[in-house]
Amino acid sequence: MAEETQVTRRAALRCMAFGGAGTLFALAGGVFTPIELAAAADLKRAARLGKPLFVQISDTHIGFNKDANPDVGGSLTRTIELVNSMAEQPDLIIHTGDITHLSKPAEFDLAQQLLGRLRTQELHTVPGEHDTTDPTVSEYLDRFGGNSDRRGYYSFDHAGVHFVALVNVLQFKPGGLGTLGTEQLAWVAADLKGRSASTPIVVFAHMPLWSVYEPWGWGTGDAPQLIELLRRFGSVTVLNGHIHQIVQKVEGNLTFHTARSTAYPQPAAGVGAGPGPLKVPPDQLPAMLGVTSVAVVKHPRSLALSDATLA
Amino acid sequence: MRLAPFKSIAALTLLVAAAAGSAVPAGAPASPTIVVAREFMFAPASLQVPAGSTVTWTNRDDEPHTVVSDAGVFRSGALDTNESFSFRFDKPGTYHYACSIHPRMVGTIVVE
C-alpha cells in the first residue's frame, strides 16, 4: 500500500538522526508486516500498525573499531533508544547474530550490557560466525545458550506464532556455504511435525537461508531441505543478517528478509575483493544503517515488499 | 584476555627475520613460513615446509580471519587486523585449512 511505504520527512530525519535501526514486525490479521522502524516510532502512525510483535536487530559487531564505524557501541545505543521510544513496545527482540566482532568475553559483556537497556526484556538470539571463533565456542553459549540447552537452535511459541531459531555457522565446509547439518534438520522436521499449516512460522538464523551470492558464502548449502519442510505452511517468514544490507525474496508463502547491520555496511554482492567493511563518508553512514524496508502484507499469498531509502 | 599460542607480532617479526636472513640456525626451516591473509585469500595458498617448521599466518585485511584445520589439528581464534597465529608442524603430511568466517578462503600446508 503506497500510503505505508511513503516515509515522511520527519520520520526520515528522525531515522537518520538515530543511526542504526532494526525492523519491526507487527502481527496484523495473522500475517507479518515488516515495518520501517522510524515509521513505527512515529506516534501518529503507531496506532495504525497493530500490536508490535518483535523487532529484529542484527550484526551489532561489538568490538569492531575500524574506519567504517569507530563507534559501533554508539550505533547500537541509538538503535536501542529508537526501539525504546516506540509508543507500544514489542513483545520480543530477535538478534540474528554477529553480536560481537571477535568472540571476546569483553565484547559479549558490553553487548549484553547494552542490550539490557531495551525496555523489552525478552531477547532471542542466534550466533553469527563472528560469535563462534573462540576455541571452544563457549563464550556465546555460556551467555545465550540457555534457551537451547547449549545447542544454539530451539523453538518457541508466542501469540499463536511458532518461532524457530537455527544455527548455520558452526559446520562450515571449507570452500562452501553455511550448513545446518543433518542433526539440526532432523530436529526441525520433528519440531514442525503435526503443527497446523495455518500456524504462522518465523524462522531466523544468521546467514541467509537462501542463496544470495555463493562466491562470498552468502547462503546455506542445505537450506533447500529446510525450505521443503516449510512449504506446507501458509505464512512463513525467514529472517537473516550476515550481509549487512537488505535483500528480500518472496517464494510462494515464504518471505525471506535479510536485515541491515547496526554497525557498518558491506558492499553489494561481488563488488570488491570480499565482504568486508564498506567505508562511506561519515554523513552517509547513518542512512546505510538506519533505514529498513517497508512492506505491507495484504494476504500471505500476495505479499508485497519494497525498499524505501532515505538517502 | 586469552591469547592463542604464539599469537603475537613479536613472534611474526622473529620468523620473518629467520626466513629472510642468511644466518639460519641449524635445523631451522629454510623455506618461508609466512602465510598472509589479504583481500580474502591466503597467500601462498599452498606452502611446503620441512617437518618441525613453525608456520605463521598474519591477517592484513580490515576484516578478521581465522585459520582452522579441516581435520581439527589447529585452530586460531579470530585474528583482527595485523594479528598473527603460529603453529608448529612436527608430523609430515598435507594439512588443509580454511577461514571459518569466510570459508571460501582455503589453504594447504604440505609438511615433508
Boltz contact constraints between the chains, C-beta under 6 A:
constraints:
  - contact:
      token1: [A, 66]
      token2: [B, 62]
      max_distance: 6.0
  - contact:
      token1: [A, 102]
      token2: [B, 64]
      max_distance: 6.0
  - contact:
      token1: [A, 102]
      token2: [B, 78]
      max_distance: 6.0
  - contact:
      token1: [A, 103]
      token2: [B, 78]
      max_distance: 6.0
  - contact:
      token1: [A, 129]
      token2: [B, 101]
      max_distance: 6.0
  - contact:
      token1: [A, 133]
      token2: [B, 66]
      max_distance: 6.0
  - contact:
      token1: [A, 133]
      token2: [B, 77]
      max_distance: 6.0
  - contact:
      token1: [A, 133]
      token2: [B, 78]
      max_distance: 6.0
  - contact:
      token1: [A, 134]
      token2: [B, 77]
      max_distance: 6.0
  - contact:
      token1: [A, 135]
      token2: [B, 75]
      max_distance: 6.0
  - contact:
      token1: [A, 172]
      token2: [B, 100]
      max_distance: 6.0
  - contact:
      token1: [A, 172]
      token2: [B, 103]
      max_distance: 6.0
  - contact:
      token1: [A, 174]
      token2: [B, 70]
      max_distance: 6.0
  - contact:
      token1: [A, 174]
      token2: [B, 98]
      max_distance: 6.0
  - contact:
      token1: [A, 174]
      token2: [B, 103]
      max_distance: 6.0
  - contact:
      token1: [A, 174]
      token2: [B, 106]
      max_distance: 6.0
  - contact:
      token1: [A, 175]
      token2: [B, 104]
      max_distance: 6.0
  - contact:
      token1: [A, 175]
      token2: [B, 106]
      max_distance: 6.0
  - contact:
      token1: [A, 176]
      token2: [B, 103]
      max_distance: 6.0
  - contact:
      token1: [A, 217]
      token2: [B, 103]
      max_distance: 6.0
  - contact:
      token1: [A, 217]
      token2: [B, 104]
      max_distance: 6.0
  - contact:
      token1: [A, 273]
      token2: [B, 39]
      max_distance: 6.0
  - contact:
      token1: [A, 273]
      token2: [B, 40]
      max_distance: 6.0
  - contact:
      token1: [A, 274]
      token2: [B, 40]
      max_distance: 6.0
  - contact:
      token1: [A, 276]
      token2: [B, 62]
      max_distance: 6.0
  - contact:
      token1: [A, 276]
      token2: [B, 63]
      max_distance: 6.0
  - contact:
      token1: [A, 277]
      token2: [B, 62]
      max_distance: 6.0
